Amino acid sequence: MSSIAPAHPDPCAARGETADALRTLRNLLEAAANEAARIRAGAALGNADRFQVGEAVDLGREALALAGILGAVPAAATDADPSLTTDSREAA
């Protein structure tokens, strides 16, 4: 197991819990993508003020940060379980 692991007060304690968290995240991301499309369409109609535009940019940055966290999952999993090779991570 890696000696340097990102800290979280409530990490997934079992693979089933990880599966549940991934399913929840997928549902939230689908809803977020729909809302983002609605916001973009409304902005194209003039229905966004400068503060809302700024907030949209901030949320986009937060989404990129989330992508970075999820992108680090394969390496973290391999550190914790060396039997997960690069090939199995790419297949997952």
C-alpha positions, 0 to 999 in steps of 0.5 A: 500500500502506498505510504502517501495516500490522499486523505479523506475523512470517509474513504470507501471501505469496501469494493461494494461501497466504491461501486455505490459511490461510482454509481452515485457520481455517474448519476450526478455527472449526468444531471450536471451535464444536463444542467450545464447544457441548459445554462449554455443554451440560456446564455446563448439567449442572453439569460446569464449575467456577468456574475453567472458567467463567472460562476460557470467558469468557476464550476468548469474549473472545479469540474477539471479538478474532479477529473484530476481526482478521478484520473488519479484513481488507477495509479492509487489502485495499483499502488494499493494492489500491485496485481492491477497492472497497467493493462487491467487499469486501461481495460477498466 
